[in-house]
Amino acid sequence: MTGLVSRRPSAASGTPDALDRSREQIDGENLALLKEQISYTYDRSPFYQRKLDDAGAEPQDITSLEDFARLPLTTKDELRASQRRVPPFGDYLAADIGDIVRIHSTSGTTGQPLWEALTVADVDVIEVSGATTLYTTGVRPDDIVLPALNYTLFMGGYTDSGCVERLGSKLVPLGSGASDVMLRVARSMALTGREMVMFSTPSYATYFADYVRSQGIEPAELGITKGLFGGEYGASDPAFRQKLAQDWNFRVIGDVSGASEVHPLCVGSCPDAEGLHYTTPGAILIELIDPDTREPIDIRAGVRGELVLTHLRRQAQPLLRYAVKDIVEILSDAGDRCVCGRTTFRFRYAGRSDDMLVIRGVNVFPDAIFRILLEARPHTSGEFQIVLQEGPPFEDAVPLTVELGEGQHESPELLAELARELRAQLTFTPRLSFVPYRTLPRFEKKAKRVFHAYRGEQPPK
Ligand SMILES: [Zn+2]
């Protein structure tokens, strides 16, 4: 019996206490792990041995986080090149293939997919630290979690479910694209009297609400009291959160994020403050760089920069200074105590540097357009589409097709009002047009609203 008991996953790390430390303590613990990770990686990964040698850096030279910030960055293109050169896992594989217990792949929506390998220890670190992220958002061991996540190949859905179990919550492994099954599960599990958590993209929560209504049921009647969202922008947005809360009567809405090459659940929101906390010290190191100069920036409230992630305890494919192309705004100084008790910094996403459009010299993020259109509800539905017929530089007015809200009609006043808001908030002056409600696609998976037609991308019919 004791064997069984001791094998039960521990949720000990999923407590707020795990994060209740000073910046100095967190930095100190991260640095100690980082030194071990660098020397392990240098010894076992030909990719990083070459990279550090080229930079003239020896592992023992790295004695501080500042030293580390002088090492070269790693990009996704380099990993792709490495996997083409040494297929399938690349020469950044630092473990024996015999020690690998799971293989995932990135989606490849933006190019050649990457193979991702994990050892038992890697899975353990992801699940234990990911459980802390889930706890931060308000998921509790007593909850029943219904993940409408993609389990096919991708690291996110499968490992997120492992994190749910590690927290001690009750997992129903639904997967995506089965709204009829989701409805059946929710109705049955409501009979347990436990709190239920929907875990999906924000787009799916909207899509599923429509599905439930089409079955003659109000979403709030299902008794799903917590919404946990990831995979795309939306749940971070106050207006969108409010819409989800109203649709579903959610008591708690959490938002989680990560990068599958590094850790799918390395940041998460708390119920007490805006943005996402860094929830995975001891597993992941987060740095910030200037997106243009690539120079390090100190993490302080008010600054904007690109996230750079580093593994601290990865065996199979450790990454050092991996630039994930997420541009963020820091909301609190590292070390400042949040209302929730955590001392790790908070941030919000400004957008992906990949999605960023430079229009007449101004950075415009699709997510920011979405936010403004959500604020204009009920006049608009929030959905929009930009189809770029010609490539950059975008000097002319970009066409922005906006979907009207249910029962709404276009008017010169609405056009002028939206044009004013886009100009005032984003310095963005598009060529605006309207389409009726329900004309633009809804997204069961990740939303895509900007299409570069000049390079062959076409919106779904
Ligand atoms: Zn907090």
Residues whose N, C-alpha, C, O or C-beta is under 5 A from the ligand:
A	BS01	ZN	C270 D272 A273 C338 V339 C340 R342
